[in-house]
Amino acid sequence: MTEHTISKSQYIKGLQCGKALWLYRHRKDLAPEITPEKQALFDTGHEIGELAMRYFGEGVEVTSEYWDVIGAVEATEQYIKAGHDTIFEATAVHPVNGCYSRIDILKRVEGSDEWDLIEVKSSTQVKDYHIDDMSFQYHVFYGAGYRIRKCFMMVINNEYVRNGEIDPQQLFRLEEISGHVFAKQGEVDAVAGQLGYILERKAEPEMSIGARCFKPFECDYKPYCWAHAPKYSVYDVFQKPRAEEIAKRYGLDIEGLPDHIRPGGAKGLDVESYLNGETIVDRANIAAFLGKIRYPLYFLDYETMMPAIPIFDGTRPFQQIPFQFSVHVQHSPGAELEHHEYLHKERTDPRQSFAERLIELCGSEGTVLVYNQAFEIARNNELARDLPEYAVAIQAINARVLDLLVPFKSRWLYHPNQNSSASIKAVLPAFTDLSYDDLEIGHGGEAMRQYGAFMSGDLNESLWPDLWNDLTEYCKQDTYAMAVLLDVLRKKINSESATNS
């Protein structure tokens, strides 16, 4: 048996980019830090793995350290000799190329010497890279002499609704992908050999940046490989495969684009604005948008959590549960802003008290202004579904919603510094001196993670006051930003220096 060389995760990394795998193995100084977000994903994966083992009931687990591959292989073989039919974290090594793999569940086909491979994913559907993942696992176990009957992905059933204790039999579903896996074996054998060759090289591979840097994941080494790229490039303007083709011919810089290559639509306006250094102002459309506003005006924003494993009765996996909102109220044009909020500070289902406070604070008249209405409207529809006693009042709020994203997404107002983004975090600093840079919580994902730590009991109680303050400041910034940007729209259409688009 050769010394083990490539693990499953390393194979997936190398399949995306051989240079990334080389950097992973040879440039430890470039290793990305384990961020709190990544750690939260690991923790969720571990929790899902524990529930998956309960799905199968009886079974034994290989508990060797992650680096002790040979010890894990020997433990797996001993469990098989002892007659165990379900082995968690079973491990094998390919005898020729040394690739090694730990499968989540190795399950014996009853009454035979055949086995099924089952891999657990914290996803609701099988994705392309999951098939690559399992194809590598099959390559290793089949090469190690196992008779494999079928290959399954074990994914989360998003139709499951919690009622009492989590039922693993209902939480998961098995999807067979054997045909896809068998069809990929030639590719796996070839790629594993190529990656082994790349890893033997002492010099860093020369590989150009491209679309593969983003798919299936944004590469951990993108900051290193893209250090020479401009902040705003053809990759911000075109779909990634098209951008790669264009970059090969004309370079990464927007300035290098010939006229006949420039995109149309919104992206075309972005490029024109960037090259001319001029702000786009479409007075007529902005005025029509502003004409839809009725007072009192409510600037509204939600924060949600989205647990993979539902934590409240009546909820589904990955259901977005609103736990906080901020609302700035303006009773007439130019009037002072009044700020109100709701933040659920108990480890209980927040939906009913959230809905009650929302209905109370949003009144029954006037425009409810949000940024990306699809999000808030969807959350409201879910609240109306799950809390039918509030459905009429919640739907009445939806009927008053107006989307502040529209003028910026439609390029009725666009600043060259937006770099083709209409997100509020790009628009706000482009037109004002405000930003999110100085906030302890600077984006919705971080708010979701930190609140999730509170809700799961992983956040020390002494840190709760800081969390409440940080969440308040972040959500409050979103609704205040909307009020500021509305003023920006008004001033732009009244400015004599504005440039018509």
C-alpha angles and dihedrals in degrees: 000000000000122000109277111260118170128032126204094260090047090051091053090048091049092045088059093044131349091207091058090055091048091051090048092055102035107028106055088161088070095050109133117241120251099252122204087252092055091046090052089054090050091050092050090049091052092050091050090048091055091052091047090057089053088054089065096042110198115045145118127243129219103226102181116137115270091251095049097083096155091049090052091050091051092047090051092051091048092052090051092050089050089058101251114160101195120046123180118210091009109181135208138173125213107240095216109040098020095234111156135200143184113208118205093227129012106189125186117230102241115264096004145079092246125106138205121220115219124184122189121220131185089226134099095227141028113264130199094256090052088062090050088049094053093041089060091047091052090048090056100042094042090047089050090058103263117144102227118196103178142356123221137186113214107209135170119273105229091194091066114111117198117238112170119321118013111269108212090195089063099033094063136048129193120228119190115224100168096127093053091047095050091048092056098053095098090052093048092051092050096044093047089055092048092049091049089054092049092051092052091060116101095204123071110259116251106233126156122233117255150135091312089069087075106038133110083353135357102263120252089226097053093107089057099043095040097046090113095049120103117248089244113040143151087278088069092052106041136042108273099254091047091046090054091054092048094046091054091056104033107015132245098287120101088219090066095061114114115226093251091055097051114111125245130228122030094342089054090055089049092055093046091050092048095049094045094040089226132133116237114229121180101189097183097054093041090051091050090051093049089049090066093062118106127188141274087054122206119199103201135186134169135207120204143183122220112196116192089215109048112242099189130058112256095030133110133221111285092006110156109239114195112222103164141029135180123205129185112195124205115185097194138002110292094007122137117276118246115206124210132165146178122215121173107225100179130082092243136097105295099194103094097046089041091054094046093051092044092054091046096050099040095056121199104278138051135045122304105212118201135166108240102005094200089076101049094038091052091050090048091050089052091049090050090050095048096038104038093173088069097038098104094050093044093049088050088058090050090054089059096049120122121184116231089189090072099077091049097040090048090050094238083135119021134159123203090235092065090082093212094308125122095185114128089242090060098039098047098059091040092064103023143031090251127102142153095247098106097047121107088222109040106170141026095254091059091047089052093048097048094045089047089056089054093047093049092049094247095117117084112242091234088066096052096091091054090049093051090050094047093047091048093051093048098048091041089054090057095056094040088051089055091053091050093048091049088057089049090056091050094049093047095058090047095048116104090207093059115120118227117230 
